[in-house]
């Protein structure tokens, strides 16, 4: 699933900046946000397992997942648009982050 999310995001960026193929509005608006949380949380899980817990059986607690979702949502959708003219706060991005977090919890946050 991690590799799928990375490849999806890479394909999306390749299309956005190089290929310029038309894609459905739903994908161009929310695919990056949907894939962001599984990628970030997978990297956090790998770091936790390797550097802190030193156990492949470690999984991120649900409270940590909730905190990560809240942090990313507040930062990118509320704080960053206040300071950047190019950033736009979109409540549907928060939903995409939530779906990505739930996908990570369901498929990736498993003992190794």
C-alpha positions as CSV (number, residue, x, y, z in Angstrom):
1,X,0.0,0.0,0.0
2,X,2.9,2.4,0.8
3,X,4.4,1.7,-2.6
4,X,1.0,2.2,-4.3
5,X,0.5,5.6,-2.6
6,X,4.0,6.7,-3.6
7,X,3.5,5.6,-7.2
8,X,0.1,7.2,-7.3
9,X,1.5,10.5,-6.1
10,X,4.5,10.3,-8.4
11,X,2.2,9.6,-11.4
12,X,0.0,12.4,-10.4
13,X,2.9,14.8,-10.2
14,X,4.4,13.5,-13.5
15,X,1.0,14.2,-15.2
16,X,0.7,17.6,-13.6
17,X,4.1,18.9,-14.6
18,X,5.1,16.9,-17.6
19,X,2.4,15.0,-19.4
20,X,-0.6,17.4,-18.9
21,X,-3.2,14.8,-19.6
22,X,-6.7,15.7,-18.6
23,X,-7.8,14.0,-15.4
24,X,-11.1,14.1,-13.5
25,X,-11.4,17.1,-11.2
26,X,-11.8,14.9,-8.2
27,X,-8.4,13.3,-8.8
28,X,-6.6,16.5,-9.5
29,X,-7.9,18.1,-6.4
30,X,-7.7,15.4,-3.8
31,X,-5.4,12.5,-4.9
32,X,-2.3,14.1,-3.4
33,X,-4.0,14.8,-0.1
34,X,-5.4,11.3,0.0
35,X,-2.0,9.7,-0.6
36,X,-0.1,12.1,1.7
37,X,-1.2,10.6,5.1
38,X,-0.3,6.9,4.3
39,X,3.1,8.0,3.0
40,X,3.9,10.2,6.0
41,X,2.5,7.8,8.5
42,X,4.4,4.9,7.0
43,X,7.7,6.8,7.2
44,X,6.9,7.7,10.8
45,X,6.1,4.1,11.6
46,X,9.3,2.9,10.1
47,X,11.3,5.5,12.0
48,X,9.5,4.5,15.3
49,X,10.2,0.8,14.7
50,X,13.8,1.3,13.8
51,X,15.0,4.0,16.1
52,X,12.7,4.0,19.2
53,X,10.7,0.8,19.7
54,X,13.3,-1.4,18.1
55,X,10.5,-3.9,17.3
56,X,8.8,-4.8,14.1
57,X,5.6,-5.5,16.0
58,X,5.2,-1.8,17.0
59,X,2.1,-0.1,15.6
60,X,1.1,3.5,15.8
61,X,-1.6,4.0,18.5
62,X,-4.9,5.4,17.3
63,X,-4.4,8.6,19.3
64,X,-1.2,9.2,17.4
65,X,-3.0,8.8,14.1
66,X,-5.7,11.2,15.2
67,X,-3.1,13.7,16.3
68,X,-1.2,13.4,13.0
69,X,-4.4,13.9,11.0
70,X,-5.4,16.9,13.2
71,X,-1.9,18.5,12.9
72,X,-1.7,18.1,9.1
73,X,-5.3,19.3,8.7
74,X,-4.8,22.4,10.8
75,X,-1.4,23.3,9.5
76,X,-2.2,22.9,5.7
77,X,-5.8,24.0,5.7
78,X,-5.9,26.8,8.4
79,X,-2.4,28.1,9.2
80,X,-0.5,27.9,5.9
81,X,-3.2,29.7,3.8
82,X,-3.0,32.6,6.3
83,X,0.7,33.0,5.5
84,X,0.9,32.0,1.8
85,X,-0.9,33.5,-1.1
86,X,-0.7,30.3,-3.1
87,X,-2.1,28.0,-0.4
88,X,-5.8,27.5,-0.2
89,X,-7.8,26.0,2.7
90,X,-10.2,23.4,1.6
91,X,-12.4,21.4,4.0
92,X,-12.6,18.5,1.5
93,X,-8.8,18.2,1.9
94,X,-9.4,17.5,5.6
95,X,-11.7,14.7,4.5
96,X,-9.1,13.4,2.1
97,X,-6.5,13.4,4.9
98,X,-9.0,11.5,7.1
99,X,-9.6,8.8,4.4
100,X,-5.8,8.5,3.9
101,X,-5.3,8.1,7.7
102,X,-8.0,5.4,7.9
103,X,-6.5,3.6,4.9
104,X,-3.1,3.6,6.7
105,X,-4.7,2.3,9.9
106,X,-6.6,-0.5,8.0
107,X,-3.9,-1.7,5.6
108,X,-0.4,-0.5,6.8
109,X,-0.5,-0.1,10.6
110,X,0.1,-3.8,11.2
111,X,2.8,-5.6,13.1
112,X,5.7,-6.4,10.8
